[in-house]
Amino acid sequence: MYEDVLFPFDGSAGAAAVLHHAAELANWDDATVHVLFVADTTRDSVTVVDGRAVDALVRRGEDVVAEAEGVLQSLGVDYRTDVVQGNPAPTIADYAERYDHDLVVMPTHGRDGVSRYLVGSVTEKVVRLSDVPVLTARTHADDQLRFPYEDILIPTDGSAGAAHAAEHGLALASALGATVHALSVVDDAALGVDVRSSGAVEAPARDAVADVVAAAEAYDLGSVVEHVEHGSPVEGILACVEANDVDAVVMGTTGRRGTDRILLGSVAEKAVRSVPVPVVTVREPASE
């Protein structure tokens, strides 16, 4: 499913933990991990060493990718490395597309200092920009990085973007033999009083979940569990992750607009920041 995994790396402790997770995924699927360091050209990094102009970020990048090489070699993972210059977020997104990567894996926090570029805001920009699926993982002490995934959550609002992401999540669950949890959240705060009090308020959410269940018939899946919840979308996702011991979330970055929407880009970005397990965000292809 994933033959070429792109891992933008800054050498921080948190990023190193996510690198190990990427290595587990690569070993499972016999994939190559491509480690990328982006020397941020939006920052002044040129210095003089022994009378020669040297880009400190490029030099730092060479040290960082060498560090990653050692880790991946010790874990028996096939790898490639590269150091490039550019504006980090668009450079990462463009690089993934140009070299036909199947997945981008990124931590949501990075290091402070001259080599800092993997802060949450950059990761979220990559989530918005990338046509390649992006797996993000937080690096807090209480977060979970378990692999293989046994339970995968697929939030949906019934939109085309959500359906596209669901296909990716179903394929991943099938390859892993994982249980799928299909979730739709009724955002009561976005509904008027009259709508909230009507019996039809859950109908679109139930239809959205039913669409995922129907799509799952094309995959070899052991179990699909249906969930319809009320509340804010991100809180619903977090509650479902905790209650069902979910290992990963797969969701779209765009969704339906209207009173029953749950998967707007802002929700995906909030999930990337707040969900304590890996989140795979999948962007709907642009219309021809």
Legacy VTK file of the C-alpha trace (Angstrom):
# vtk DataFile Version 3.0
C-alpha trace
ASCII
DATASET POLYDATA
POINTS 288 float
0.000 0.000 0.000
2.864 2.326 0.835
5.990 1.737 -1.245
7.634 5.137 -0.790
7.234 7.067 2.460
8.484 10.642 2.760
9.675 11.681 6.218
10.603 15.367 6.673
13.019 15.311 9.626
14.580 17.948 11.853
16.429 15.735 14.326
14.341 16.629 17.373
13.504 14.051 20.032
9.822 14.084 19.103
10.563 13.673 15.416
12.883 10.761 16.221
10.015 8.933 17.950
7.809 9.393 14.879
10.702 8.218 12.670
10.599 4.911 14.549
6.856 4.718 13.831
7.499 5.372 10.135
10.112 2.608 10.210
7.572 0.150 11.663
5.145 1.026 8.890
7.889 0.651 6.274
8.981 -2.747 7.595
5.366 -3.957 7.470
4.885 -2.936 3.836
8.488 -3.401 2.650
8.612 0.320 1.867
11.466 2.775 1.408
11.657 5.748 3.781
12.888 8.933 2.127
14.278 11.297 4.780
14.071 14.945 3.768
15.583 17.997 5.427
14.381 21.370 4.150
16.806 24.229 4.750
14.412 27.132 5.243
15.287 29.821 2.696
12.922 32.249 4.422
15.506 32.564 7.199
18.985 34.080 7.134
21.300 31.110 7.677
24.492 31.964 5.785
27.632 32.237 7.894
31.386 32.373 7.199
33.617 29.443 8.193
37.358 29.619 7.474
36.766 32.421 5.017
34.065 30.517 3.086
30.354 31.265 2.938
28.462 28.277 4.382
24.724 27.768 4.736
24.396 26.669 8.363
20.996 25.057 7.756
22.299 22.951 4.877
25.224 21.826 7.015
22.834 21.058 9.864
20.605 19.167 7.441
23.469 16.935 6.386
24.082 16.042 10.036
20.369 15.436 10.649
19.857 13.069 7.718
23.023 11.202 8.691
21.466 10.704 12.135
18.286 9.345 10.523
20.357 7.036 8.309
21.866 5.435 11.404
18.444 4.867 12.981
16.886 3.377 9.849
19.909 1.206 9.121
19.756 -0.211 12.655
16.057 -1.014 12.133
16.666 -2.746 8.819
14.707 -0.228 6.757
15.499 0.668 3.150
16.080 4.424 3.026
17.121 7.404 0.936
18.056 10.900 2.114
17.994 14.391 0.674
18.727 17.959 1.779
17.018 20.713 -0.188
16.444 24.431 0.187
13.080 26.151 0.118
10.021 27.320 2.003
9.334 24.217 4.153
5.604 23.508 3.769
5.192 23.986 0.003
8.588 22.367 -0.607
7.540 19.230 1.299
4.179 19.048 -0.492
5.764 19.588 -3.916
8.544 17.084 -3.210
6.051 14.367 -2.250
4.105 14.838 -5.464
7.135 15.222 -7.743
8.717 11.970 -6.581
5.475 9.970 -6.373
5.528 9.267 -2.660
2.572 7.296 -1.302
2.554 8.844 2.166
4.102 11.754 4.052
4.795 11.118 7.754
5.285 14.160 9.990
5.384 14.979 13.700
3.282 17.925 14.772
6.069 19.546 16.779
9.715 20.171 16.006
12.814 21.616 17.470
13.439 25.231 18.425
16.641 26.719 17.084
18.310 27.251 13.733
16.943 24.023 12.237
13.346 24.468 13.384
10.747 23.896 10.700
8.477 21.083 11.823
6.318 23.159 14.158
2.598 22.498 14.147
1.783 25.351 11.804
4.089 23.970 9.098
2.656 20.473 9.480
-0.866 21.862 9.171
0.135 23.730 6.027
1.419 20.479 4.544
-1.899 18.827 5.464
-3.718 21.567 3.540
-1.332 21.607 0.562
-0.401 17.975 0.003
-2.091 15.893 -2.683
-0.372 12.897 -1.062
-1.919 11.464 2.143
-0.231 12.801 5.280
0.196 10.829 8.504
0.713 13.168 11.448
1.606 12.090 14.953
1.859 14.204 18.072
4.895 13.861 20.281
3.423 14.362 23.753
4.371 11.910 26.484
0.839 10.469 26.782
0.283 9.968 23.034
0.026 6.504 21.491
2.177 5.269 18.594
1.103 1.641 18.273
1.621 -0.415 15.153
0.146 -2.422 13.553
-3.162 -0.615 13.877
-5.928 -2.880 15.183
-8.723 -0.291 15.284
-9.030 2.506 12.699
-11.517 5.369 13.006
-13.024 6.884 9.846
-15.002 10.086 10.554
-17.448 11.024 7.799
-20.059 13.618 6.863
-21.154 11.917 3.659
-19.341 14.370 1.398
-17.216 13.430 -1.607
-14.074 14.373 0.298
-15.029 12.160 3.223
-15.891 9.275 0.881
-12.497 9.552 -0.825
-10.720 9.458 2.548
-12.888 6.526 3.653
-11.684 4.451 0.687
-8.098 5.044 1.812
-8.961 4.120 5.392
-10.809 0.977 4.326
-7.894 -0.144 2.158
-5.478 0.402 5.043
-7.729 -1.474 7.481
-8.092 -4.354 5.023
-4.323 -4.607 4.547
-3.813 -4.667 8.322
-6.810 -6.812 9.236
-8.052 -3.970 11.446
-11.524 -3.185 12.763
-13.102 -0.077 11.220
-15.079 2.420 13.276
-17.259 4.642 11.062
-18.223 7.839 12.888
-20.487 10.757 12.076
-20.904 13.597 14.553
-24.043 15.740 14.670
-22.749 19.216 15.485
-25.639 20.472 17.612
-24.034 23.880 18.054
-24.257 24.471 14.296
-27.985 23.661 14.215
-30.919 25.923 14.959
-33.213 25.164 17.910
-35.998 23.919 15.633
-33.618 21.599 13.805
-32.106 20.228 17.028
-35.529 19.329 18.347
-36.597 17.501 15.191
-36.377 13.741 14.904
-34.605 14.005 11.559
-31.459 15.590 12.950
-29.516 12.308 12.939
-30.645 11.138 9.503
-27.766 12.700 7.477
-25.228 11.371 9.985
-26.672 7.867 9.838
-26.715 8.003 6.046
-23.054 9.048 6.024
-22.088 6.114 8.240
-24.172 3.753 6.104
-22.225 4.916 3.033
-18.946 3.841 4.689
-20.456 0.486 5.665
-21.591 -0.040 2.064
-18.154 0.897 0.703
-16.568 -1.558 3.148
-18.267 -4.487 1.379
-15.653 -4.240 -1.363
-12.863 -4.884 1.164
-11.876 -7.905 3.206
-12.779 -6.545 6.631
-13.530 -8.447 9.781
-15.703 -5.832 11.404
-17.205 -2.380 10.826
-18.632 -0.638 13.891
-21.108 2.232 13.405
-21.086 5.357 15.592
-23.341 8.432 15.529
-22.547 11.016 18.199
-23.646 14.532 19.154
-21.379 17.462 20.003
-18.457 19.233 18.420
-16.752 17.222 15.679
-13.313 17.117 17.278
-14.700 16.238 20.709
-16.692 13.422 19.083
-13.570 12.101 17.390
-11.569 12.288 20.625
-14.309 10.517 22.603
-14.543 7.737 20.017
-10.759 7.265 19.999
-10.693 6.916 23.777
-13.798 4.749 24.148
-12.765 2.280 21.464
-8.996 2.164 21.973
-8.498 3.434 18.415
-4.950 3.242 17.028
-5.287 5.644 14.057
-7.742 8.048 12.427
-8.201 8.442 8.660
-10.137 11.520 7.560
-10.617 13.982 4.728
-9.375 17.548 4.715
-12.520 18.903 3.044
-16.179 18.141 3.580
-19.766 19.226 3.294
-20.789 22.804 3.902
-24.092 23.331 5.656
-25.798 22.613 8.950
-24.625 18.996 9.070
-20.978 19.540 8.108
-18.222 17.912 10.147
-15.159 17.646 7.931
-14.102 21.156 7.046
-10.385 21.744 6.839
-10.383 23.424 10.231
-11.705 20.221 11.827
-8.950 18.143 10.236
-6.360 20.622 11.477
-7.829 20.576 14.986
-7.745 16.782 14.912
-4.082 16.826 13.874
-3.337 19.050 16.877
-5.462 17.250 19.467
-5.931 13.545 18.672
-3.437 11.420 20.672
-2.994 8.775 17.938
-1.729 9.073 14.351
-4.075 10.916 11.989
-3.953 10.209 8.255
-5.438 13.115 6.309
-6.465 12.535 2.713
-7.196 15.346 0.279
-9.865 14.889 -2.372
-8.405 15.069 -5.894
-9.091 18.301 -7.737
-11.889 18.136 -10.295
-10.752 17.904 -13.882
LINES 1 289
288 0 1 2 3 4 5 6 7 8 9 10 11 12 13 14 15 16 17 18 19 20 21 22 23 24 25 26 27 28 29 30 31 32 33 34 35 36 37 38 39 40 41 42 43 44 45 46 47 48 49 50 51 52 53 54 55 56 57 58 59 60 61 62 63 64 65 66 67 68 69 70 71 72 73 74 75 76 77 78 79 80 81 82 83 84 85 86 87 88 89 90 91 92 93 94 95 96 97 98 99 100 101 102 103 104 105 106 107 108 109 110 111 112 113 114 115 116 117 118 119 120 121 122 123 124 125 126 127 128 129 130 131 132 133 134 135 136 137 138 139 140 141 142 143 144 145 146 147 148 149 150 151 152 153 154 155 156 157 158 159 160 161 162 163 164 165 166 167 168 169 170 171 172 173 174 175 176 177 178 179 180 181 182 183 184 185 186 187 188 189 190 191 192 193 194 195 196 197 198 199 200 201 202 203 204 205 206 207 208 209 210 211 212 213 214 215 216 217 218 219 220 221 222 223 224 225 226 227 228 229 230 231 232 233 234 235 236 237 238 239 240 241 242 243 244 245 246 247 248 249 250 251 252 253 254 255 256 257 258 259 260 261 262 263 264 265 266 267 268 269 270 271 272 273 274 275 276 277 278 279 280 281 282 283 284 285 286 287
